[in-house]
Amino acid sequence: MIRTSADHRWPAFHSDRMTEVLQPKGWTSERVDGPGDFRVRTDGVEVSCSAEELGWQVVIDGDRSRAEDWIEQVTRQVAAAAGEPCEWLELS
């Protein structure tokens, strides 16, 4: 879950920026169809992002060996787009 650091809510940015914000810079990835508000495939892994009241729910389907690197990059991009500090929280 990617959320704002201060009030633990959904970090808002305009929906036409989803590719720019949720597709990690520096990674070879492509947008794909599937569940979620935004979904990408990178290195054989599919990552879906869904806007929830509590933040961006991120689901990684496949090899999770680079998941932390991916989520840290996207969290930085979300924070920049939302204009406020953000954090990510791993949910089990």
Summary of the structure (lengths in Angstrom):
residues: 92
radius of gyration: 12.0
end to end distance: 10.6
largest distance: 34.4
contacts: 248
relative contact order: 0.29
helix: 26%
strand: 30%
